[in-house]
Amino acid sequence: MGPMREFEKSKYAFKDYGFNWTKWLAGDAIDTATWIATPAGLTLSNETTTTTASSVYVSGGQVGKKYTLTCRIVTTAATPRKDSRYIAITVVE
């Protein structure tokens, strides 16, 4: 697992998180992006992906619990490249 960005989120917040992959892509483009939250408990919605970035809106969660958001991408190259990035979210009152 690579470096993880860390955030606190109010249990009432409905906010977006995302990654800009432009530098890593080096001229390639995102074909698909998949967002996963572990453990279960966060609600993910409004996933948006362009050729260079991906984001998702997050709501819910249990106060005091730490969650990991994972964004997995596959590129459009003839031999597609794949990678994952991570965000840690701790839910607060």
C-alpha positions, -999 to 999 in steps of 0.1 A, spaced: 0 0 0 14 34 -10 13 67 10 -22 73 24 -38 107 27 -57 111 60 -88 131 68 -114 136 95 -151 137 84 -181 147 104 -207 119 107 -231 144 91 -208 155 62 -215 146 25 -183 155 8 -161 146 -21 -127 130 -21 -105 122 -51 -73 119 -69 -57 136 -99 -36 110 -117 -22 133 -145 15 129 -135 13 92 -130 -5 87 -163 22 104 -183 1 108 -214 -21 77 -209 -57 81 -198 -81 65 -173 -105 39 -187 -122 28 -155 -120 38 -119 -135 18 -90 -140 32 -55 -142 8 -24 -147 17 13 -135 -7 40 -147 -17 64 -184 -14 55 -203 16 69 -196 46 45 -220 54 17 -203 61 -16 -221 80 -44 -217 103 -74 -185 86 -87 -170 108 -114 -141 99 -136 -124 118 -164 -94 108 -184 -71 121 -157 -90 122 -124 -115 104 -103 -137 114 -73 -165 101 -51 -189 116 -26 -188 100 9 -214 101 37 -222 82 69 -199 62 90 -196 55 127 -180 81 150 -145 71 161 -141 45 133 -114 47 107 -122 38 71 -100 33 40 -112 46 6 -95 28 -23 -95 41 -58 -84 15 -84 -79 26 -120 -72 9 -153 -58 29 -182 -67 29 -219 -32 18 -231 -29 -12 -255 -15 -30 -225 -35 -13 -197 -17 -1 -166 -34 -5 -132 -28 12 -99 -45 20 -66 -44 50 -42 -58 53 -7 -75 77 16 -80 72 54 -111 88 69 -118 90 106 -154 98 114 -159 124 141 -188 140 159 
